[in-house]
Amino acid sequence: MKVNEGKMVLETERLNIQLLTKELLEVFCNNLDEFEEKTQLIYDGEELSGGFLYVVNIQKEACCMDSYNLKWNSLWIITRKDNGVVIGSCAFKHTPNDRGEVEVGYGLKDKYFNCGYMSECIQELSNWAINQTDVSSVIAETEQGNDASEKVLIKCGYEVFKKEPEATWWQFRKEKR
């Protein structure tokens, strides 16, 4: 991970995964044109509406309530290094719980599916998270039938730890690393 000009960025071969500051998250929620201007990036990720907008607003509220834990409460944007295009995002849904678990969620614009971007991103983010204090595992939930998301998690070394009628729960554990 590198911190440059106050930006926290994880890097992979093809991607930058940047944690949004509280201020940038606010701009992201309210004005994508201003976001692009401030970041010098081009936004081509998920449409900022419906369920995704709901999630982003939850992250924004969490940042307002607890800006100390920004890495767990804000949004991480996924940007292609070759052209500065934001193709998706990921986030942790809470700070580490008393069992040391953090839950990750992620999304990518459809046209970037099947290119390996999300696997590359989640692998890097999971490896980073598992090495943070108070984290013993990273968990993720997939809805039944979401084969693409399940393939990402399998490729990244997650294992199923609970199956429910509507969802499967996955875990990436510290001792596995």
Backbone hydrogen bonds, N-H to C=O, Kabsch-Sander energy under -0.5 kcal/mol:
donor,donor_aa,acceptor,acceptor_aa,energy
2,K,9,V,-2.8
4,N,2,K,-0.5
4,N,7,K,-1.9
7,K,4,N,-2.1
8,M,19,L,-0.6
9,V,2,K,-2.7
9,V,7,K,-0.6
10,L,17,I,-2.7
12,T,15,L,-2.7
16,N,79,T,-2.6
17,I,10,L,-3.1
18,Q,16,N,-0.6
18,Q,77,I,-2.3
19,L,8,M,-2.7
20,L,75,L,-2.9
25,L,21,T,-2.6
26,E,22,K,-1.8
27,V,23,E,-2.1
28,F,24,L,-2.9
29,C,25,L,-2.2
30,N,26,E,-1.5
31,N,27,V,-3.2
35,F,31,N,-2.2
36,E,32,L,-2.6
37,E,33,D,-2.1
38,K,34,E,-2.8
39,T,35,F,-2.4
40,Q,36,E,-1.9
41,L,36,E,-0.8
42,I,84,G,-2.6
43,Y,41,L,-0.5
44,D,42,I,-0.6
44,D,86,V,-2.4
49,S,47,E,-2.2
52,F,49,S,-1.0
53,L,49,S,-1.3
54,Y,50,G,-2.1
55,V,51,G,-2.2
56,V,52,F,-2.6
57,N,53,L,-2.4
58,I,54,Y,-1.8
59,Q,55,V,-2.2
60,K,56,V,-2.4
61,E,57,N,-2.4
62,A,58,I,-2.4
63,C,59,Q,-2.2
64,C,60,K,-2.0
65,M,61,E,-2.1
66,D,62,A,-2.1
69,N,66,D,-0.9
70,L,67,S,-1.0
72,W,69,N,-1.6
73,N,69,N,-1.6
74,S,70,L,-2.8
76,W,90,C,-3.1
77,I,18,Q,-2.9
78,I,88,G,-2.7
79,T,16,N,-2.9
79,T,77,I,-0.6
80,R,85,V,-2.6
81,K,14,R,-2.9
84,G,80,R,-1.8
86,V,42,I,-3.4
86,V,84,G,-0.5
87,I,78,I,-2.7
87,I,85,V,-0.6
88,G,78,I,-1.1
89,S,107,G,-2.3
90,C,76,W,-2.4
91,A,105,G,-2.3
92,F,74,S,-0.6
93,K,103,E,-2.9
97,N,101,E,-2.2
100,G,97,N,-2.1
102,V,137,S,-1.6
104,V,139,I,-2.7
105,G,91,A,-2.6
107,G,89,S,-2.6
109,K,87,I,-2.3
112,Y,109,K,-2.5
113,F,110,D,-2.2
115,C,112,Y,-0.7
120,E,116,G,-2.2
121,C,117,Y,-2.4
122,I,118,M,-3.1
123,Q,119,S,-2.2
124,E,120,E,-1.7
125,L,121,C,-2.9
126,S,122,I,-2.6
127,N,123,Q,-2.3
128,W,124,E,-2.3
129,A,125,L,-2.7
130,I,126,S,-2.6
131,N,127,N,-0.7
131,N,128,W,-0.9
132,Q,129,A,-2.2
135,V,132,Q,-1.6
136,S,100,G,-2.7
136,S,134,D,-0.5
137,S,100,G,-1.9
138,V,172,F,-2.5
139,I,102,V,-3.1
140,A,170,W,-1.7
142,T,168,T,-2.7
144,Q,166,E,-2.2
146,N,143,E,-2.1
147,D,145,G,-1.9
150,E,146,N,-2.0
151,K,147,D,-2.4
152,V,148,A,-1.8
153,L,149,S,-2.1
154,I,150,E,-2.6
155,K,151,K,-2.5
156,C,152,V,-1.6
157,G,154,I,-1.6
158,Y,153,L,-2.7
159,E,171,Q,-2.4
161,F,169,W,-2.6
162,K,169,W,-1.4
164,E,167,A,-3.3
168,T,142,T,-2.7
169,W,162,K,-3.5
170,W,140,A,-3.2
171,Q,159,E,-2.3
172,F,138,V,-2.8
173,R,171,Q,-0.5
174,K,136,S,-2.7
176,K,173,R,-0.8
177,R,173,R,-0.5
177,R,174,K,-1.8
